[in-house]
Amino acid sequence: QVQLVESGGGLVQAGDSLTLSCAASGRTFSGGIMGWFRQAPGKEREFVAAIRWSGSTTYYADSVKGRFTISRDNAKNTVYLQMNSLKPEDTAVYYCAAGPAGRWYPPDRSVTYDYWGQGTQVNVSE
């Protein structure tokens, strides 16, 4: 079993930056892909960004492209989401997700991921 723990959420103002972290622990983690999803009140969960565990291929939702950057530290089994130029519409609970080894496509669909964190709240005020 893999456990994912997110951290770094909080309350910021529009235009500010925030970095989320997701630490994977449990059995030796050799996932295929790590991703971030978010869910705003009254809305469905949506894809934000993903990164292949091997190589450097990244994927982004159009709404965050150019503002958010996903990265990873394999030695620490940790994935980061650097969020710049935050907007009020970025307000949501952000979830980290992990897919098993060998599975990475499609990167923007929840079904690709087997493990999910508990979520971290990000609030962006005007």
Phi and psi in degrees as GROMACS dihedral restraints (atoms count N, CA, C in turn):
[ dihedral_restraints ]
;  ai    aj    ak    al  type     phi  dphi    fc
    3     4     5     6     1  -112.6    20    10
    4     5     6     7     1   133.5    20    10
    6     7     8     9     1  -108.7    20    10
    7     8     9    10     1   139.2    20    10
    9    10    11    12     1  -121.0    20    10
   10    11    12    13     1   129.5    20    10
   12    13    14    15     1  -126.0    20    10
   13    14    15    16     1   117.1    20    10
   15    16    17    18     1   -90.8    20    10
   16    17    18    19     1   153.6    20    10
   18    19    20    21     1  -154.0    20    10
   19    20    21    22     1   165.1    20    10
   21    22    23    24     1   106.3    20    10
   22    23    24    25     1    -4.5    20    10
   24    25    26    27     1   -69.3    20    10
   25    26    27    28     1   169.4    20    10
   27    28    29    30     1   167.4    20    10
   28    29    30    31     1  -168.7    20    10
   30    31    32    33     1  -107.0    20    10
   31    32    33    34     1   123.9    20    10
   33    34    35    36     1  -134.9    20    10
   34    35    36    37     1   170.1    20    10
   36    37    38    39     1   -97.0    20    10
   37    38    39    40     1   158.2    20    10
   39    40    41    42     1   -55.8    20    10
   40    41    42    43     1   135.5    20    10
   42    43    44    45     1    94.5    20    10
   43    44    45    46     1   -15.0    20    10
   45    46    47    48     1   -76.5    20    10
   46    47    48    49     1   174.1    20    10
   48    49    50    51     1  -120.3    20    10
   49    50    51    52     1   156.3    20    10
   51    52    53    54     1  -153.6    20    10
   52    53    54    55     1   144.0    20    10
   54    55    56    57     1  -120.5    20    10
   55    56    57    58     1   124.5    20    10
   57    58    59    60     1   -97.4    20    10
   58    59    60    61     1   146.5    20    10
   60    61    62    63     1  -123.1    20    10
   61    62    63    64     1   150.1    20    10
   63    64    65    66     1  -138.0    20    10
   64    65    66    67     1   113.4    20    10
   66    67    68    69     1  -101.4    20    10
   67    68    69    70     1   127.9    20    10
   69    70    71    72     1   -99.7    20    10
   70    71    72    73     1   134.1    20    10
   72    73    74    75     1  -142.6    20    10
   73    74    75    76     1   175.6    20    10
   75    76    77    78     1   112.7    20    10
   76    77    78    79     1  -142.1    20    10
   78    79    80    81     1   -64.7    20    10
   79    80    81    82     1   159.5    20    10
   81    82    83    84     1   -50.6    20    10
   82    83    84    85     1   120.4    20    10
   84    85    86    87     1   -88.7    20    10
   85    86    87    88     1   123.8    20    10
   87    88    89    90     1  -140.7    20    10
   88    89    90    91     1    53.5    20    10
   90    91    92    93     1   -66.9    20    10
   91    92    93    94     1   162.4    20    10
   93    94    95    96     1   -86.9    20    10
   94    95    96    97     1   -34.0    20    10
   96    97    98    99     1  -155.8    20    10
   97    98    99   100     1   147.9    20    10
   99   100   101   102     1  -122.5    20    10
  100   101   102   103     1   140.6    20    10
  102   103   104   105     1  -140.7    20    10
  103   104   105   106     1   164.7    20    10
  105   106   107   108     1  -121.8    20    10
  106   107   108   109     1   132.8    20    10
  108   109   110   111     1  -123.8    20    10
  109   110   111   112     1   164.4    20    10
  111   112   113   114     1  -144.0    20    10
  112   113   114   115     1   155.5    20    10
  114   115   116   117     1  -139.8    20    10
  115   116   117   118     1   117.5    20    10
  117   118   119   120     1   -91.1    20    10
  118   119   120   121     1   157.2    20    10
  120   121   122   123     1   -55.2    20    10
  121   122   123   124     1   129.0    20    10
  123   124   125   126     1    77.8    20    10
  124   125   126   127     1     4.3    20    10
  126   127   128   129     1  -121.2    20    10
  127   128   129   130     1   162.2    20    10
  129   130   131   132     1   -77.5    20    10
  130   131   132   133     1   156.0    20    10
  132   133   134   135     1   -63.8    20    10
  133   134   135   136     1   137.9    20    10
  135   136   137   138     1  -130.5    20    10
  136   137   138   139     1   152.0    20    10
  138   139   140   141     1   -70.1    20    10
  139   140   141   142     1   142.7    20    10
  141   142   143   144     1  -116.6    20    10
  142   143   144   145     1   -58.0    20    10
  144   145   146   147     1  -161.6    20    10
  145   146   147   148     1   158.8    20    10
  147   148   149   150     1  -152.0    20    10
  148   149   150   151     1   157.8    20    10
  150   151   152   153     1  -142.7    20    10
  151   152   153   154     1   136.1    20    10
  153   154   155   156     1   -69.3    20    10
  154   155   156   157     1   143.0    20    10
  156   157   158   159     1   -72.8    20    10
  157   158   159   160     1   -28.1    20    10
  159   160   161   162     1  -112.3    20    10
  160   161   162   163     1   145.5    20    10
  162   163   164   165     1    79.4    20    10
  163   164   165   166     1  -159.6    20    10
  165   166   167   168     1  -136.9    20    10
  166   167   168   169     1    20.1    20    10
  168   169   170   171     1   -70.9    20    10
  169   170   171   172     1   129.5    20    10
  171   172   173   174     1  -123.8    20    10
  172   173   174   175     1   158.3    20    10
  174   175   176   177     1  -137.1    20    10
  175   176   177   178     1   142.5    20    10
  177   178   179   180     1  -137.6    20    10
  178   179   180   181     1   146.9    20    10
  180   181   182   183     1   -71.6    20    10
  181   182   183   184     1   149.0    20    10
  183   184   185   186     1   -58.8    20    10
  184   185   186   187     1   -32.9    20    10
  186   187   188   189     1   -68.4    20    10
  187   188   189   190     1   -18.3    20    10
  189   190   191   192     1  -118.6    20    10
  190   191   192   193     1    -5.1    20    10
  192   193   194   195     1   -59.5    20    10
  193   194   195   196     1   131.9    20    10
  195   196   197   198     1    89.1    20    10
  196   197   198   199     1   -15.3    20    10
  198   199   200   201     1  -112.4    20    10
  199   200   201   202     1   -35.2    20    10
  201   202   203   204     1  -107.1    20    10
  202   203   204   205     1   147.0    20    10
  204   205   206   207     1  -133.9    20    10
  205   206   207   208     1   127.0    20    10
  207   208   209   210     1  -101.6    20    10
  208   209   210   211     1   139.6    20    10
  210   211   212   213     1  -147.6    20    10
  211   212   213   214     1   170.3    20    10
  213   214   215   216     1  -143.4    20    10
  214   215   216   217     1   159.0    20    10
  216   217   218   219     1  -127.7    20    10
  217   218   219   220     1    99.2    20    10
  219   220   221   222     1   -61.0    20    10
  220   221   222   223     1   -36.6    20    10
  222   223   224   225     1   -63.8    20    10
  223   224   225   226     1   -30.8    20    10
  225   226   227   228     1  -100.7    20    10
  226   227   228   229     1     0.5    20    10
  228   229   230   231     1    50.6    20    10
  229   230   231   232     1    44.8    20    10
  231   232   233   234     1  -129.0    20    10
  232   233   234   235     1   139.4    20    10
  234   235   236   237     1  -117.9    20    10
  235   236   237   238     1   143.3    20    10
  237   238   239   240     1  -120.3    20    10
  238   239   240   241     1   151.8    20    10
  240   241   242   243     1  -129.6    20    10
  241   242   243   244     1   104.1    20    10
  243   244   245   246     1   -85.4    20    10
  244   245   246   247     1   121.0    20    10
  246   247   248   249     1  -116.1    20    10
  247   248   249   250     1   116.3    20    10
  249   250   251   252     1  -112.7    20    10
  250   251   252   253     1   162.8    20    10
  252   253   254   255     1    48.1    20    10
  253   254   255   256     1    50.2    20    10
  255   256   257   258     1   -64.7    20    10
  256   257   258   259     1   145.6    20    10
  258   259   260   261     1  -120.3    20    10
  259   260   261   262     1   157.2    20    10
  261   262   263   264     1   -55.9    20    10
  262   263   264   265     1   -32.5    20    10
  264   265   266   267     1   -71.9    20    10
  265   266   267   268     1    -5.6    20    10
  267   268   269   270     1   -83.5    20    10
  268   269   270   271     1    -5.8    20    10
  270   271   272   273     1   -61.4    20    10
  271   272   273   274     1   124.7    20    10
  273   274   275   276     1  -178.6    20    10
  274   275   276   277     1   170.9    20    10
  276   277   278   279     1   -88.6    20    10
  277   278   279   280     1   126.5    20    10
  279   280   281   282     1  -101.3    20    10
  280   281   282   283     1   129.4    20    10
  282   283   284   285     1  -115.0    20    10
  283   284   285   286     1   137.1    20    10
  285   286   287   288     1   -93.0    20    10
  286   287   288   289     1   145.0    20    10
  288   289   290   291     1  -141.7    20    10
  289   290   291   292     1   151.5    20    10
  291   292   293   294     1  -133.2    20    10
  292   293   294   295     1   136.9    20    10
  294   295   296   297     1  -104.6    20    10
  295   296   297   298     1   152.3    20    10
  297   298   299   300     1   -71.5    20    10
  298   299   300   301     1   165.1    20    10
  300   301   302   303     1   -56.3    20    10
  301   302   303   304     1   135.4    20    10
  303   304   305   306     1    90.7    20    10
  304   305   306   307     1   -10.9    20    10
  306   307   308   309     1  -116.3    20    10
  307   308   309   310     1   122.5    20    10
  309   310   311   312     1  -147.4    20    10
  310   311   312   313     1    -0.9    20    10
  312   313   314   315     1  -129.5    20    10
  313   314   315   316     1   137.3    20    10
  315   316   317   318     1   -81.9    20    10
  316   317   318   319     1   141.6    20    10
  318   319   320   321     1   -71.7    20    10
  319   320   321   322     1   -17.9    20    10
  321   322   323   324     1  -102.4    20    10
  322   323   324   325     1    13.3    20    10
  324   325   326   327     1  -115.3    20    10
  325   326   327   328     1   138.1    20    10
  327   328   329   330     1   -60.0    20    10
  328   329   330   331     1   -31.1    20    10
  330   331   332   333     1   -65.3    20    10
  331   332   333   334     1   -17.1    20    10
  333   334   335   336     1   -72.9    20    10
  334   335   336   337     1   -20.6    20    10
  336   337   338   339     1  -108.1    20    10
  337   338   339   340     1   134.4    20    10
  339   340   341   342     1   -97.7    20    10
  340   341   342   343     1   -27.2    20    10
  342   343   344   345     1  -121.0    20    10
  343   344   345   346     1   140.7    20    10
  345   346   347   348     1  -134.4    20    10
  346   347   348   349     1   144.7    20    10
  348   349   350   351     1   -83.5    20    10
  349   350   351   352     1   179.3    20    10
  351   352   353   354     1   -83.8    20    10
  352   353   354   355     1   -13.5    20    10
  354   355   356   357     1    96.9    20    10
  355   356   357   358     1   151.6    20    10
  357   358   359   360     1  -136.3    20    10
  358   359   360   361     1   135.5    20    10
  360   361   362   363     1   -83.4    20    10
  361   362   363   364     1   133.5    20    10
  363   364   365   366     1  -122.1    20    10
  364   365   366   367     1   122.8    20    10
  366   367   368   369     1  -119.8    20    10
  367   368   369   370     1   126.2    20    10
  369   370   371   372     1  -117.5    20    10
  370   371   372   373     1   116.9    20    10
  372   373   374   375     1   -92.4    20    10
  373   374   375   376     1   161.1    20    10
